[in-house]
């Protein structure tokens, strides 16, 4: 047994389907049969409605322009569309920047009031101080860990220098200046 949604999908894909289950469903379901009739009428009307014939005068003008060649196309009364004036564009940019700046100021004031109201400043200060407090606690509990921390800090510094060297190497490798040696030569 086929359901209404399946029947409508089949009708949308193939309006004149000979599917036996679909035909049985259409006999039993008046709504789907009406759906099929509506779409058959629409399918019959669309080709005639979408056909458009250009006026004879327009066709004659276009044929005359094509026959005259490219010179006639440049001499035709085609007015190029100009963009907006420079002062207008500048004004729009300035007003947009002012609106964005004002929005950011209002949002900043709102967030500052919210942070003060909730007491988020003290929590952020504690969160900011937590890594240094954790390191101090680690060094107090395990004094030997100071050597491991120093080693990893020196390793980090060396790796940063290697990263800088790799980036500079990549830049120099991709840089291809075109020097002209002919300027210095004298022709004989």
C-alpha positions as CSV (number, residue, x, y, z in Angstrom):
1,X,0.0,0.0,0.0
2,X,1.4,3.4,-1.0
3,X,0.9,6.5,1.2
4,X,-0.1,10.0,0.1
5,X,3.4,11.5,0.4
6,X,4.9,8.7,-1.6
7,X,2.2,9.1,-4.3
8,X,2.8,12.8,-4.6
9,X,6.5,12.3,-4.9
10,X,6.0,9.7,-7.6
11,X,3.6,12.1,-9.4
12,X,6.1,14.9,-9.1
13,X,8.9,12.8,-10.7
14,X,6.7,11.1,-13.3
15,X,3.2,12.7,-13.8
16,X,2.1,10.0,-16.3
17,X,3.4,7.0,-14.2
18,X,1.9,3.6,-14.9
19,X,2.8,2.3,-11.5
20,X,0.1,-0.1,-10.4
21,X,0.3,0.8,-6.7
22,X,0.0,4.5,-7.6
23,X,-3.0,3.9,-9.8
24,X,-4.8,2.0,-7.0
25,X,-4.0,4.8,-4.6
26,X,-5.3,7.4,-7.0
27,X,-8.6,5.5,-7.3
28,X,-9.0,5.3,-3.5
29,X,-7.7,8.8,-2.6
30,X,-9.6,11.8,-3.9
31,X,-7.1,14.3,-2.6
32,X,-4.2,12.7,-4.5
33,X,-6.3,12.4,-7.7
34,X,-7.1,16.1,-7.4
35,X,-3.4,16.8,-6.9
36,X,-2.6,14.9,-10.1
37,X,-5.3,16.8,-12.1
38,X,-4.0,20.2,-10.9
39,X,-0.4,19.3,-11.9
40,X,-1.5,17.9,-15.3
41,X,-3.3,21.2,-16.0
42,X,-0.2,23.2,-14.9
43,X,2.1,21.0,-17.0
44,X,-0.2,21.6,-20.0
45,X,-0.3,25.4,-19.5
46,X,3.4,26.1,-18.7
47,X,4.8,25.6,-22.2
48,X,2.4,28.1,-23.7
49,X,2.9,30.6,-20.9
50,X,6.6,30.5,-21.0
51,X,6.8,31.0,-24.8
52,X,7.7,34.6,-25.6
53,X,8.1,36.2,-28.9
54,X,10.2,39.4,-29.3
55,X,8.4,42.3,-31.0
56,X,9.2,42.6,-34.7
57,X,10.7,46.1,-34.3
58,X,13.2,44.9,-31.7
59,X,14.2,41.9,-33.8
60,X,14.8,44.2,-36.8
61,X,17.0,46.6,-34.7
62,X,19.0,43.7,-33.3
63,X,19.5,42.2,-36.8
64,X,20.6,45.6,-38.1
65,X,23.1,46.1,-35.3
66,X,24.5,42.6,-35.9
67,X,24.8,43.2,-39.6
68,X,26.5,46.6,-39.1
69,X,29.4,44.9,-37.1
70,X,31.3,45.9,-34.0
71,X,31.6,49.6,-34.9
72,X,27.9,50.0,-34.8
73,X,27.7,48.4,-31.4
74,X,30.0,51.0,-29.9
75,X,28.1,53.8,-31.7
76,X,24.8,52.5,-30.4
77,X,22.9,54.6,-27.9
78,X,24.1,52.5,-25.0
79,X,24.7,54.7,-22.0
80,X,27.1,53.1,-19.6
81,X,25.9,52.9,-16.1
82,X,28.0,54.9,-13.7
83,X,28.6,54.0,-10.1
84,X,27.7,56.2,-7.2
85,X,29.7,59.4,-6.6
86,X,32.9,59.1,-4.5
87,X,31.5,61.4,-1.7
88,X,28.5,59.2,-1.4
89,X,30.5,56.0,-1.0
90,X,32.8,57.8,1.5
91,X,29.8,59.0,3.5
92,X,28.3,55.6,3.6
93,X,31.6,54.1,4.8
94,X,32.0,56.7,7.5
95,X,28.4,56.3,8.8
96,X,28.9,52.5,8.8
97,X,32.1,52.8,10.8
98,X,30.4,55.2,13.2
99,X,27.5,52.9,13.7
100,X,29.9,49.9,14.4
101,X,32.0,52.0,16.8
102,X,28.9,53.2,18.7
103,X,27.6,49.6,18.8
104,X,30.9,48.4,20.3
105,X,30.9,51.2,22.9
106,X,27.4,50.4,24.0
107,X,28.2,46.7,24.1
108,X,31.4,47.5,26.2
109,X,29.4,49.6,28.6
110,X,26.8,46.9,29.0
111,X,29.4,44.2,29.5
112,X,31.2,46.4,32.1
113,X,28.0,46.8,34.0
114,X,27.2,43.1,33.8
115,X,30.7,42.2,35.0
116,X,30.4,44.6,37.9
117,X,27.0,43.3,38.8
118,X,27.9,39.6,38.8
119,X,31.3,40.1,40.4
120,X,33.0,38.5,37.4
121,X,36.1,40.7,37.9
122,X,37.2,38.9,41.1
123,X,36.7,35.5,39.5
124,X,38.7,36.5,36.4
125,X,41.5,37.8,38.6
126,X,41.6,34.5,40.5
127,X,41.6,32.6,37.2
128,X,44.4,34.7,35.9
129,X,46.5,34.1,39.0
130,X,45.8,30.3,39.1
131,X,48.7,29.2,36.8
132,X,51.4,31.0,38.9
133,X,49.8,29.8,42.1
134,X,49.8,26.2,40.7
135,X,53.5,26.5,39.7
136,X,54.4,27.8,43.1
137,X,52.5,24.9,44.8
138,X,54.2,22.4,42.5
139,X,57.7,23.8,43.3
140,X,56.9,23.7,47.0
141,X,55.7,20.1,46.9
142,X,58.4,18.8,44.4
143,X,61.5,20.9,44.6
144,X,63.2,18.6,42.0
145,X,60.6,19.7,39.4
146,X,62.4,23.0,39.0
147,X,65.1,21.3,36.8
148,X,62.4,19.7,34.6
149,X,60.6,23.0,34.2
150,X,63.8,24.9,33.3
151,X,64.6,22.2,30.8
152,X,61.2,22.5,29.1
153,X,61.5,26.3,29.1
154,X,64.9,26.1,27.3
155,X,63.5,23.5,24.9
156,X,60.6,25.7,24.2
157,X,62.9,28.7,23.5
158,X,65.0,26.6,21.1
159,X,61.9,25.3,19.3
160,X,60.7,28.9,18.8
161,X,64.0,29.8,17.2
162,X,63.7,26.8,14.9
163,X,60.2,27.8,14.0
164,X,61.4,31.3,13.2
165,X,64.2,29.8,11.0
166,X,61.7,27.6,9.2
167,X,59.4,30.5,8.5
168,X,62.2,32.7,7.2
169,X,63.5,29.8,5.1
170,X,60.0,29.3,3.6
171,X,59.8,33.0,2.8
172,X,63.2,33.2,1.2
173,X,62.6,29.9,-0.7
174,X,59.4,31.3,-2.2
175,X,60.9,34.8,-2.9
176,X,62.1,35.0,-6.5
177,X,63.4,38.4,-7.4
178,X,63.9,39.1,-11.1
179,X,67.2,41.0,-11.4
180,X,68.0,42.3,-14.8
181,X,71.7,42.0,-15.5
182,X,71.4,43.6,-18.9
183,X,71.3,47.1,-17.5
184,X,75.0,47.0,-16.6
185,X,76.1,45.7,-19.9
186,X,77.2,47.9,-22.7
187,X,76.2,46.9,-26.2
188,X,79.0,46.8,-28.8
